[in-house]
Amino acid sequence: MSTGTNGACIEKCGDGINDGLFACDDGNLINGDGCSNLCTIEKDYKCKGGFIGKSDSCTYVPTEIVSVITYTFTNILI
């Protein structure tokens, strides 16, 4: 958290302090660890923590599609 020119608090991405403005903040600006350099949660990750004044921790949870089956039905008149 930093202070703006008018004295207002400004939440800063990457400082490890998540006060609720960003989806996540794990304390760095590195992509590929679950929380992006823009403080958004990356695909296939779940992030938790991030309580006021505390950084988030992210875990890789891959989404897997086992199979997709498509059926086509045709009306048959006998």
ZAKEVO-592097 format. One record per residue: residue in three letters; x, y, z of N, C-alpha, C in turn. Coordinates in steps of 0.1 Angstrom, whole numbers, plus 5000, padded with zeros to 4 digits. Example, Ala and Ser with C-alpha at 12.3 -4.5 7.8 and 13.67 -1.06 7.14 Angstrom:
BEGIN
ALA513249435078512349555078513249675078SER512849785071513749895071512950005079
! end
This chain:
BEGIN
MET500949885000500050005000500950125000SER500650224992501350344991500450464993THR501050584994500250704996500250784984GLY499150834979499050914967499451054970THR499351144960499751284962498851354972ASN497551314972496551384981496451314995GLY497351224997497351155010496551025011ALA495850995000494950874999495750754998CYS495350645004496050515002495750454989ILE496850404982496750344969497250204970GLU496450104966496849964967497749944955LYS498949874957499949854947500049704944CYS499849664931500049524927501449484929GLY501649364935502949304936503649324949ASP503049404958503649424971503349324982GLY502449224978502149124988501149164998ILE500549274996499449325006498149334998ASN497249245000496049234993494949295002ASP494549414999493449475006492149474999GLY492049394989490749364982490549434968LEU491449514964491249584951491549484940PHE492549394942492949294932492449154935ALA492349074924491948934926492948854935CYS494248894933495248824941496448924942ASP497348894951498648964952499548874961ASP500448814954501348714960502748774964GLY502848904962504148964966505148974955ASN504848944942505748964931505048994919LEU505749024908505149054895505548954885ILE505748824889506148714880504848644875ASN504748624862503648544856504048394858GLY502948314857503148164857503148104871ASP502948184882502948124895501548134901GLY500548164893499148164898498548304899CYS499348394902498948534903499848614894SER499148674884499948744873500548874877ASN501348934868501949064871500949174871LEU499649144867498549244869497649204880CYS498049114889497349074901495949014897THR495948934887494748854883495148704885ILE494148624888494348484890494548414876GLU495648344874495848274861495148144860LYS494948114847494147994843494747864851ASP493847784855494147664862494747684876TYR494647794882495047824895493947864905LYS494047834917493147874928494047954938CYS493648074942494448144951493548174964LYS494248164975493548194988494448274997GLY493948315008494648405017494148545013GLY495148635011494748765007493848845016PHE493848805029493148885038493749025040ILE493049115045493549255046494949245052GLY495949305044497349315049498149185047LYS497549085041498348955039498348915025SER499448855020499548805006498848675004ASP498548654991497848534987498848424984SER498348294984499148184980498248114969CYS498848074958498148014947498647874945THR497647784941497947644939497447604925TYR498247524918497847484905496847374906VAL495747394899494647294899494247274884PRO494847184877494547174863493147124860THR492547184850491247134845491447044834GLU490846924835491046824825489746774819ILE489646774806488546714799488846574795VAL488146474801488446334798487946304784SER486746334780486346304767485046384764VAL484746404751483546474747482846384737ILE481646344739480946254730479746334724THR479646334711478546404704477646304698TYR476446314700475446224694474546304685THR474246244673473346304664472146214662PHE471046264664469746184663469046234651THR468546134644467746164632466346094633ASN465346174631463946114631463746014620ILE463445894623463245794613461745754613LEU461045774602459645734601459545604594ILE458745514601458645374595457145364591
! end
